[in-house]
């Protein structure tokens, strides 16, 4: 599953916290950069003014709720 999201520094913490509770891999993409969604330092190294793409390799209801909260567009 892929979704487009927009984050700021504060929402990035909530996003990483929710991602860390998932038992499957989650990647965040921007241009050619791929970051593990469970890494706060990795996520903060991205340009958070841009729309990011999140790719989930599993399904989690709570994480989907967080994704919907920060959906771009």
Helices and strands as residue ranges (DSSP letters): E 2-5, H 9-20, E 26-30, E 33-36, H 40-44, E 52-56, H 61-69
